[in-house]
Amino acid sequence: MVEPSSRRLVYVDANPIVYALEGPEVLASALKQLFSVFRSRPGTAITSELTLAEVLPKKKIPDREFLDLLVWGGVFDLHPVTREVLVETADYRRSAGKQLSDGRVAIPKLPDAIHAVTAIRAGCSLFLSADAGVKLPETMALVKANASGVADLTRNLQ
């Protein structure tokens, strides 16, 4: 359950952006409603410029639709991948690693860690993603990018 609040910042992972334009209709519709709420509340939705590099090679529709949504649509506050973000990402990956039973250490994937660090730096308390395995700090709640999770988030942001 997402707590209602007028000023919670939401980090949006790359996968919900793809689903909004190319996903199943029930999920795409829910995401488009959420993005409309974000548009009416500038600065609420955050994503990394890394999202551009993640979604553009995988998409089935023209680049223009993704660029309209991500860059020119007034929906997202895009944060750059800077040297500071990359250094913090290295620290985050090291500290968020977990010991496996065979003695190896599993560290978060680089793109996931860049997204997590960007969300932390932006002050986000919610992280919208279809990736249930993303490692987040305890202060940040994962919102599942499915129809019910998105609808719940939309209701609580209105």
N, C-alpha and C positions, 0 to 999 in steps of 0.2 A: 504494500500500500504506500502510495506517495502522499506525503503530508502537504496540505494546501499552503501556499505561500505566495506573496505577491512579488518577491524578488529572489527566487532561487535560480541559480545559473545551472544550465543543463549543457553538458558536453554531449555532442552527437558524433558517434563513431561513423566510419565510412559506410558500413553496411546498411543502416537505415536510409541513408541518402540514395543508395542504389535501389532499395526496395520501394522508395517513394515514386521513382520513375519507371521501374521495371519489374516490380514485385507483384504478387497476387493482388487482385483488386481490393479485397477486404483490408489488407495491410496497407497498400498504397493509399487508399482513401483515408484511413486513419492517420497516416503520416502526413498527408497533405493538409488535413485539418489541424494537426499539431503545428506544422510549419506556418500555417496561417496565424495561429496564436503567437508564434515566435515573431512573425513579421509585425504584428501589432505591438510587440514588446521588444523593441530593438535592444540588442545586447544580452538577451536572455539565452540565446543558443550560441554555443561556442563550438568550433571545430578547428582542426589544424590544417594548414595549407598542405600537409602530407595527404590529406583526403583527396586532393586533386590527383596526385600521382597514383593513388590506390584505385580510384573509380574510373578514371578516363580510359585506361587500357582494357577494362573489363566490360564496359557498357555496350549495349546493343543499339542505343539511339544516338543521334548526333551529339557531338561535344557541346554544341550550343545550349541544349537543354540543361545539361549539368552545370555549365558555366553560368547560365541564367540563374539557376537555383543557388549555387554556391557563392558566386562572386557578385553578381549584379542584382540578385533578387531581394536584398534587404532582410533575408532570413537569418543568416549566420554572421557571426563576428569571427573572421578568419584570423588565426594566430600563426605567425611565421615559425618555421623550424630554424632557430638560431643556434649559434655555437653554445650559448648558455643552456638552451633546451637539450642539446645533445650531451653535454657534460652531465647535466642533472639526470638524463635518461640512463647514462652509464651507471651512475650511482644508484638510481632506482632499480635497475635490473639486478645489480649486485645485491642490494638489500632485500629485494622482493623474491629472490631465488629461494627454492626449497630443496631440502635434501631428499634424494630418492633412496629407496631401499637398497639399491646397488652401490650407494656411496656417491654417485654423481649428483651434481646440482643442476636442477632445471631452472633456467631463468626465463623471465617473460620475453616473448618475441619482440624484436625491435620496433615494429610498427605499433603494437599494442602499448609498449612502454612509452613511446613518443606521445601517443594519444593520452595516456594516463598522466604523464608529466605536464602536458599542456593543460589538461583539465585541472590539475592541482595548482599550477601557476595562475590560472584564470580565476580560481576560487569557486569552482563548480562543486555542488553538493550532490548532483545527480549525473549519471553516465548512461546514456541511451545506447544500447548495443545488442546485437543478436549473438554476440560472442560471450557465452556463459563462462568461459575460462579466463577472461581478462582479469588480471590481478589489479585490484584497486585498493587504495588506503581505506582503513576502517571508517573514516569520516565521509566517505563517498558511497552513495547507494547506487547499485546497478538497477536500471530500469530495463526490463526485457523488451526488445524491439519486436513484439508480436502485437496482434490487434488489441488484446485486452490491456497489455502494459502501456501501449501508446494511448489508448482511450482514457485510461486512468490518469496518466500524466496530463493529457489535454484538459480533462475536467478540473484537475487540481491547479492548473496554471491560469484558468479563466477567472 
